[in-house]
Amino acid sequence: MDSIIKDMRTFGGATTRKSLQQLGHSKRALKAAVDGGLLIRVTRSWVALPDTSPRVIAALSAHGVVGGATALESLEYGSKTPAKPG
C-alpha cells in the first residue's frame, strides 16, 4: 500500500485508476486502498489521497480541469502563488 501512496504523491495527490494500473497496481489493490480509506474515490475513474486539496477534488468531481493556482497547490507550490488582488 505504501507504493500506491508514493505513486499518488508523484501525481500531486490525485490521478486516474488507469494511471496507477499502468504503474503495476492491480484493481484489487486499488479497491482495497479505497475500502481501507487510504484513497478517496472521486469519480468512477479518478482517485485521490485524503489530504488532497478540496478544490482539486471538487474540480475532478465536476469532471473539470485542475489548472492555475489550484494545480500549483496540488504540487505543493501553493505557498508560492501570489495572493488574489483586492
C-alpha positions as CSV (number, residue, x, y, z in Angstrom):
1,M,0.0,0.0,0.0
2,D,2.9,2.4,0.6
3,S,3.8,2.2,-3.1
4,I,0.3,3.3,-4.1
5,I,0.6,6.3,-1.8
6,K,4.1,7.1,-3.1
7,D,2.9,7.0,-6.7
8,M,-0.2,9.1,-5.8
9,R,2.2,11.8,-4.4
10,T,4.1,11.9,-7.7
11,F,0.7,12.7,-9.4
12,G,0.1,15.6,-6.9
13,G,-2.4,13.6,-4.8
14,A,-5.0,12.7,-7.5
15,T,-4.9,10.6,-10.6
16,T,-6.8,8.0,-12.6
17,R,-7.1,4.4,-11.7
18,K,-5.7,3.6,-15.2
19,S,-2.5,5.6,-14.5
20,L,-2.0,3.6,-11.3
21,Q,-2.7,0.3,-13.1
22,Q,-0.1,1.2,-15.7
23,L,2.4,1.5,-12.9
24,G,1.6,-2.0,-11.8
25,H,-1.1,-1.6,-9.2
26,S,-3.9,-4.1,-9.5
27,K,-7.6,-3.3,-9.5
28,R,-7.8,-5.4,-6.3
29,A,-5.1,-3.3,-4.6
30,L,-6.8,0.0,-5.6
31,K,-10.1,-1.3,-4.3
32,A,-8.5,-2.3,-1.0
33,A,-6.9,1.2,-0.8
34,V,-10.3,2.8,-1.3
35,D,-12.1,0.4,1.1
36,G,-9.4,1.0,3.7
37,G,-9.6,4.8,3.5
38,L,-6.1,5.3,2.0
39,L,-7.7,6.7,-1.2
40,I,-10.9,8.6,-1.9
41,R,-13.0,7.6,-4.9
42,V,-13.6,11.0,-6.6
43,T,-15.3,9.7,-9.7
44,R,-15.5,6.3,-11.4
45,S,-12.0,6.7,-12.8
46,W,-10.3,9.2,-10.5
47,V,-8.9,8.6,-7.0
48,A,-7.2,11.0,-4.6
49,L,-5.4,10.9,-1.3
50,P,-7.4,12.1,1.7
51,D,-5.2,15.1,2.2
52,T,-5.7,16.3,-1.4
53,S,-6.9,19.9,-1.7
54,P,-10.7,20.1,-1.6
55,R,-10.5,22.4,-4.6
56,V,-8.8,19.7,-6.6
57,I,-11.3,17.1,-5.6
58,A,-14.2,19.5,-6.4
59,A,-12.8,20.2,-9.9
60,L,-12.3,16.5,-10.6
61,S,-15.8,15.6,-9.2
62,A,-17.3,18.0,-11.6
63,H,-15.3,16.5,-14.5
64,G,-13.4,19.8,-14.7
65,V,-9.7,20.5,-15.2
66,V,-7.3,21.5,-12.5
67,G,-5.3,24.5,-13.6
68,G,-3.7,27.7,-12.4
69,A,-3.2,28.2,-8.7
70,T,-5.1,25.0,-7.9
71,A,-2.7,23.0,-10.0
72,L,0.3,24.6,-8.3
73,E,-1.3,24.0,-4.9
74,S,-1.7,20.3,-5.7
75,L,2.0,20.1,-6.5
76,E,2.8,21.8,-3.1
77,Y,3.7,25.1,-4.6
78,G,0.6,26.7,-3.1
79,S,2.6,28.8,-0.7
80,K,4.4,30.4,-3.6
81,T,1.3,31.5,-5.5
82,P,0.5,35.2,-5.3
83,A,-2.5,36.3,-3.3
84,K,-5.5,37.5,-5.2
85,P,-5.7,41.3,-5.5
86,G,-8.3,43.1,-3.6
